Amino acid sequence: MRISLLLLCVFLLPVHAAEAPLEVSGATTVNVLQARQLYELGAVFIDVRPMREWSWGHVHGALHLELDSRFADLAESQWPRGVPLVIYSDSELGPHSAEAVRRAVGWGYRQVYFFRSGYFAWQLLDFPLGRGAEGELLAFTPAGR
């Protein structure tokens, strides 16, 4: 009977994903409409999702710097610290973009925008999308690369 009750609790209790914080110290949280304004003004969008998810779709022109690998390249001193960065992942369900924003602020970037609602919100409003690397241009590359 105890095992049945334990199994019932394990399988019937809702599972909650870790939600991203509402804000990250040193950064500005933006909604999808504010992110679109920054896009129109030429801010650099950084997608921190795994390659597989990025290749399925992303903000058109976004740099793909996966959090667990290439994102650390931004710590290098040759990247300009004054460039506006809009950092995102899928949605507010998950802490990856918040962690990336925290790191960017810690590395001295002065204009960091936390696009908390992320790619799914962008896609929902039918804003410019990219798929894979086709038609994408890299905005800039640090010297020596």
N, C-alpha and C positions, 0 to 999 in steps of 0.2 A: 504494500500500500504506500509506503514512504517513497519508494522508487517511482511509482506512478504519479504521485503528487509532485515530486521533484521534476520529472520529465514534463509534466503539465505546465509547471511554472517556467521552465526553461524555454519551451516552445511557444507558449501563449503570451508571455510578457513581451511587450513591444521593445524592439531594438532601436536605439537612437544613435545616429551618427554624431560625431563630435561637430558641433556647429562652430563656425568661425566667429571670432569676437566681433563686436560692432565697430570697434576702432582699434587702431594700433598707434601707440605713442610716437609722435614725430611725423606722422603721415596724415593725409586727409582722406577720409572715406568718401567715395563718390558712388552715386547710383548710376544706372545705365544711361540716363539722359545726360548727366554730367560727363560720363565717360565718352559719350558721343561728341560732346562739345570739345573735349580735350583731343579726341581723334581728329576732328576738323582743324584744330589748331596745330597739329603736327606732333603731339606727344608720342613718345615711344611706348608701345604696348609690349608687355612681356608676359608670355604664357608660360606658366611653370608646371603644366601638366606633363604626364608621360608622353613620349613620342607617339604612341599608338593613338591616344586621344587627340593630340594636336593634329595628326594627319587626317583624322575624321572631319575636322573643322576647327577654325579659330578666327579671331578677329583678323580681317585682311591686313597684311603688312606686319603682324605681330612677330616679334622675335621669339623663337622657341628656346628657352633656357630652363630645362627641366630642373626642378628644385634640388634633387639629389645628385646632380652632376654638373652641368654647364652653368647653373646659376651662380656658382662660386666665382666664375670668371669676372663678375661685376665688382669683386673686391679689389681687382687689380687697379693700380693707381692711374693708368692711362685712360680709363673711362672717365668722361667729363661728369663731374658731380652736380653740375647745374641743370642738366637735361631733365625735363619732366618725364617721369616714369609712371606708367599705369600698369600695375601688376595684378594679374588675375589667374584664376583656375576655373573649374566648372561652375561652381555656385557657392553659396554661403554654407553649404553642408560639407565641411571639411576645413581643416586648418592650414592647408598648404600655402595658399596665397598670403594669409596673415603672417606666416613664418617667413616667407620671402620678403614681405614688406618690412618686417622687423629687422631682417638682415641688411636690407638696402639702407635703411635709416642708420643702422649701426656702422655701415661703411662710409657714411658721410654724405649720402645723396640728400639734396635739399628740397627737391620737389617730387615727393613720392606720393602717389595716389593709390589707395587701396580700393580696387574695383571688386567689392565684396560679393555682389550678386553674379559676377563673372560671365563666362561664355554663354551659358544657357539663357540668361536675360538678354544678352546681345542678339543671340540667334532668334529669340522669340519676337523681337521687334524688327526682324528682317534687316538688320544693319549689315554693312559690308563684311562678307565672309571669305575666307580662303580655305583651300583644302590641299593638304600636302604642301610641297614647295613650289608647285607650278604657278608661275605668274607672280611669285613673291620676290621682293627685293630686300636685301639687308640694308638697313638705314645707315649704319656705320660699323666699322670694325676697329678695335683698338690697334694702335700702332704696333708693328712687329708681328702681326698675324698673317 
